[in-house]
Amino acid sequence: MVEMWVLLLFLDNNLKEYAGHQENDKGEWVELGMSGCLKFRRTLQRNGLADTASGRTRVTCENRMVELKTNREGKIVVARVLDE
């Protein structure tokens, strides 16, 4: 378990997707951090994934406790968000 900044996608108040890592400009796999998460969120919003007025769709950056795992490509990723 580790505490880190993650990008969360909620649909109908249910957590559907999350991300805590990204590939940087040098091609390295790194944690998003707060600034990276906010940048990713702005990019999603510019490309059409915006929060809805009804609250049915919400994209947010939060500092959460997560469980990490290594994926099949050998990269560390968020396995699940623990404090939903």
Secondary structure, 3 states (H helix, E strand, C coil): CEEEEEEEEEECCEEEEEECEEECCCCCEEECHHHHHHHHHHHHHHCCCCCCCCCCEEEEEEEEEEEEEECCCCCEEEEEECCC
